[in-house]
Amino acid sequence: MRAVVITRPGGPEVLEVQEVETPEPQGDEVRVRVRAAGINRADLLQRAGGYPAPPGAPGNIPGLEFAGIVDAVGPRVRQWRPGQRVMGLAGGGAQAEYILEPEGLLVEIPENLDFVQAAGIPEVFMTAHDALFTQAGLQMGERVLIHAAGSGVGTAAIQLAHATGATVYGTSRTPEKLERARPLGLDVGLSDQNFAAEVQRLTNGAGVNVILDFVGATYLQQNLEALATWGRIVFLATMGGAQANINLGMLMGKRASLKGVTLRTRTLEEKMAVTRRFAAHVLPLLANGKIKPVIEKVYPLEQIGQAHAEMGENRNFGKLVVTM
């Protein structure tokens, strides 16, 4: 089979499309003929040598989400059969023509979505749903601040928060991305420079109840200033640094909760629980069109280096997808 291979740590130029061995399903594994795969910032980190694949995932083939057709099943598989259209999360290896996946991590693709749309769903919508509702406990009527509003997870989180009746604030480095996010459910767009003061002004000092943060250290102080009493911050990445000083007095005074989460490094059982919650609560909204994946650009497999380069420039709004 053809697969994207990281030949050595480095820039986009180290990616090559090579012929590798097609895997055979064992036990409860399902082999999926991948038709499209989403590209995520974690792929760029893995390519650069800074984010190794978890145990059991290919270390040199990137890709955390995919959509395709069930091709073959292991002897203990009960839920899936060849020919079904499925999508799912992966620890790695999704940017290849075939992938093996535990049957509990697969979800059937709704009829209204094609493979490209489906490939842009699992990582970002499962991450956003888990962060907003399982980790932060977002409730109807609360206010939520979503940083990096134009990112894949950002566009998913805006839609999910809007669908549950929350008031959605968002930040971005570019006004254009904020404007593009408004039809998704963004109520208030903010600059990423002085967002805490703006939140305080717009909420009459009440602040926001939940913050989803991908930046980390450089946003921490403003996040605390923007947070309401009993507010919750969920950290999903540290693009602005992982080390920061914290005002414990402000943290205690607001009775705030800070939580750091990852999805890729969780156990299989934890990922299966995330998948079940996604299937129960998010899949129906995708099936009836109330929410949708936001696809910025689609590349053939041979242009994977170009896709990595463009994501590295942070120009995309929503998802980049590669097709097989």
C-alpha positions in Angstrom: 0.0 0.0 0.0 1.0 3.6 -0.4 1.7 5.6 2.7 3.1 8.9 3.8 6.4 8.2 5.5 8.5 10.4 7.8 12.0 9.6 6.5 13.7 11.6 9.3 12.9 14.4 11.7 12.6 17.7 9.9 10.5 20.0 7.7 7.9 19.1 5.1 10.6 18.0 2.7 11.2 14.8 4.8 7.8 13.4 3.9 7.7 10.8 1.1 5.0 8.6 -0.3 6.3 5.1 -0.2 5.1 1.5 -0.7 4.8 -0.3 2.6 3.3 -3.6 3.7 -0.4 -3.8 4.0 -1.4 -4.7 7.5 -3.6 -7.8 8.3 -6.4 -7.5 10.9 -6.2 -9.6 14.0 -8.6 -10.1 17.0 -11.0 -7.1 17.1 -9.2 -5.1 14.5 -10.9 -3.7 11.5 -8.9 -2.9 8.3 -10.2 0.2 6.6 -9.5 1.3 3.0 -8.8 4.9 3.7 -10.3 7.3 1.2 -9.3 10.6 3.0 -7.4 11.6 6.1 -7.4 14.9 8.1 -4.2 16.8 8.8 -3.5 18.0 12.3 -0.9 20.1 14.0 0.2 17.0 15.9 1.3 15.6 12.5 3.7 18.5 12.1 5.1 18.0 15.6 5.6 14.3 14.9 7.3 15.0 11.6 9.7 17.4 13.4 10.5 14.8 16.0 8.8 16.4 18.9 5.7 14.3 19.3 6.3 10.5 19.0 3.4 8.2 18.3 1.9 6.3 21.2 2.7 2.6 21.7 1.1 0.4 19.0 0.8 3.2 16.4 3.2 3.5 13.4 6.1 5.8 14.4 6.8 6.9 10.9 3.4 7.2 9.3 1.4 10.3 10.5 -2.4 10.8 10.6 -4.8 10.9 13.5 -8.2 10.7 11.7 -9.5 9.1 8.6 -12.6 8.1 6.6 -13.0 5.1 4.4 -14.6 1.7 3.8 -14.3 -1.4 5.9 -12.1 -3.8 3.9 -11.6 -6.7 6.2 -12.2 -7.7 9.8 -10.5 -9.7 12.5 -12.1 -12.9 13.9 -13.5 -11.2 17.0 -15.1 -8.2 15.3 -18.9 -8.2 15.7 -20.0 -4.6 14.9 -18.6 -4.0 11.4 -18.7 -5.7 8.1 -16.9 -5.1 4.8 -18.4 -2.3 2.7 -19.5 -0.1 5.5 -18.5 3.6 5.4 -16.6 4.5 8.7 -14.5 7.2 10.2 -12.4 7.2 13.3 -9.5 8.4 15.5 -6.0 6.8 15.3 -2.9 7.1 17.3 -1.1 7.4 13.9 -0.9 5.8 10.5 -4.1 7.3 9.0 -2.2 8.9 6.1 -2.0 5.6 4.2 -4.2 3.6 1.9 -5.1 1.1 4.7 -5.2 1.3 8.5 -6.0 -1.2 11.3 -8.4 0.1 13.9 -10.0 -1.4 17.1 -13.7 -1.8 16.3 -14.7 0.3 19.3 -13.0 3.4 17.8 -15.0 3.4 14.5 -18.2 5.4 13.8 -20.4 5.0 10.8 -20.4 8.0 8.4 -23.8 9.7 8.1 -25.3 9.4 4.6 -25.2 13.2 4.1 -21.4 13.4 4.4 -18.8 12.3 1.8 -15.3 10.9 2.7 -13.6 14.3 2.6 -16.0 15.8 5.0 -15.9 12.8 7.3 -12.1 12.8 7.4 -12.3 16.3 8.9 -14.5 15.2 11.8 -13.1 12.7 14.3 -10.1 14.5 15.8 -11.5 18.0 16.0 -15.1 17.2 17.0 -14.2 14.5 19.5 -11.6 16.8 21.0 -14.0 19.8 21.1 -16.9 17.8 22.6 -14.7 16.1 25.2 -13.1 19.5 26.2 -16.4 21.5 26.4 -18.7 19.0 28.0 -16.8 16.2 29.6 -13.9 18.2 30.9 -15.4 21.7 31.4 -19.0 20.8 32.0 -20.4 23.6 29.7 -24.0 24.3 30.4 -26.8 26.0 28.4 -26.7 29.7 28.9 -23.1 29.9 29.9 -20.4 32.0 28.2 -17.5 30.3 26.5 -14.3 31.8 25.1 -12.7 29.7 22.4 -9.1 30.7 21.3 -7.9 30.0 17.8 -11.4 30.3 16.5 -10.4 29.5 13.0 -8.6 26.2 13.7 -10.1 22.8 13.2 -11.0 22.3 16.8 -12.0 26.0 17.1 -14.6 25.7 14.3 -15.9 22.5 15.8 -16.1 23.9 19.3 -17.9 27.1 18.2 -20.6 25.0 16.5 -21.0 22.6 19.5 -21.2 25.4 22.0 -23.7 27.4 19.9 -25.8 24.2 19.5 -26.1 23.8 23.3 -27.2 27.4 23.8 -24.0 29.0 25.1 -22.9 32.5 24.2 -19.7 32.0 22.2 -16.7 34.4 22.3 -13.7 33.7 20.1 -10.2 35.1 19.4 -8.0 35.0 16.3 -5.0 36.7 15.0 -6.9 37.8 11.9 -10.3 39.6 11.7 -11.0 37.6 8.5 -11.1 34.3 10.4 -13.5 35.8 13.0 -15.8 37.0 10.2 -15.8 33.5 8.7 -16.6 32.0 12.1 -19.7 34.0 12.7 -22.0 31.8 10.5 -20.8 28.9 12.6 -22.2 30.4 15.8 -19.6 32.8 17.0 -21.4 35.6 18.8 -18.5 37.9 19.7 -15.1 38.0 17.9 -12.1 39.4 19.8 -8.5 40.3 19.0 -6.0 38.0 20.6 -4.1 41.0 22.0 -6.4 42.4 24.7 -9.2 39.9 25.0 -9.5 39.9 28.8 -10.3 43.6 29.0 -12.9 43.2 26.2 -14.5 40.2 27.9 -14.8 42.1 31.1 -16.3 45.1 29.3 -18.8 43.1 27.3 -19.9 41.0 30.2 -20.1 44.0 32.7 -17.3 42.3 34.7 -18.9 38.9 35.0 -16.4 37.1 32.7 -16.8 33.9 30.8 -17.6 30.5 32.4 -15.4 28.3 30.2 -12.2 28.9 28.2 -10.7 26.5 25.6 -7.0 27.4 25.2 -4.5 26.2 22.7 -1.8 28.8 23.4 -0.8 28.2 27.0 1.8 30.4 28.8 1.3 33.7 27.0 -2.4 33.7 27.5 -2.6 32.5 31.1 -2.8 35.8 32.9 -5.4 37.2 30.5 -7.4 33.9 30.7 -7.6 34.2 34.5 -8.6 37.9 34.2 -11.4 37.0 31.7 -12.7 34.1 33.8 -15.9 34.2 35.8 -16.2 33.0 39.4 -16.2 29.2 39.4 -14.9 29.4 35.8 -13.0 26.5 34.1 -10.1 26.6 31.7 -9.2 23.6 29.6 -5.7 23.6 28.0 -5.5 21.6 24.8 -2.0 22.8 23.5 0.9 25.0 24.4 1.7 26.8 21.2 2.7 29.9 23.2 4.8 28.1 25.7 4.4 25.5 28.5 6.0 27.4 31.4 4.2 30.4 33.1 3.9 32.1 36.4 0.4 32.0 37.9 -1.4 34.4 40.3 -2.6 31.9 42.9 -4.6 34.6 44.7 -6.7 35.3 41.6 -7.1 31.5 41.0 -8.3 31.0 44.6 -10.4 34.1 44.6 -12.3 33.0 41.5 -12.5 29.4 42.7 -11.3 28.6 39.2 -10.5 25.2 37.8 -7.6 24.5 35.4 -7.4 21.3 33.5 -4.9 20.0 30.9 -6.0 17.3 28.5 -4.7 15.4 25.5 -6.6 12.8 23.4 -3.8 11.0 21.5 -2.1 9.6 24.6 -5.2 8.3 26.4 -5.8 4.6 26.9 -7.9 2.6 24.4 -10.7 2.4 26.9 -10.7 6.1 27.4 -10.7 6.7 23.6 -13.6 4.3 23.2 -15.6 6.3 25.9 -14.9 9.5 24.0 -16.0 7.8 20.8 -19.2 6.6 22.4 -20.1 10.0 23.7 -19.4 11.5 20.3 -21.6 9.0 18.6 -24.5 9.6 21.0 -24.4 13.4 21.2 -22.6 14.8 18.1 -23.2 12.3 15.3 -27.0 13.1 15.2 -26.2 16.9 14.8 -23.9 16.0 11.9 -26.4 13.7 10.3 -29.2 16.4 10.4 -26.9 19.2 9.2 -27.1 21.3 12.3 -23.3 21.2 12.5 -20.7 20.5 9.8 -17.0 20.0 9.3 -15.3 23.0 7.8 -12.9 21.9 5.1 -10.5 24.6 3.8 -8.5 22.6 1.2 -8.1 19.1 -0.2 -4.8 17.7 -1.4 -3.8 14.4 -3.2 -1.5 12.2 -1.2 1.4 13.2 -3.3 1.1 16.9 -2.1 1.3 16.0 1.6 4.5 18.2 2.0 2.7 21.2 0.6 -0.2 20.6 3.0 2.2 20.5 6.0 3.8 23.7 4.8 0.5 25.5 4.5 -0.7 24.4 7.9 2.6 25.5 9.4 2.0 29.0 8.1 -1.3 29.0 10.0 -3.3 30.3 7.1 -6.1 27.7 7.0 -9.6 28.2 8.4 -10.9 24.8 9.4 -9.5 21.5 8.2 -6.9 20.4 5.6 -7.6 17.0 4.2 -5.5 14.6 2.0 -7.2 12.0 -0.3 -5.9 8.5 -1.3 
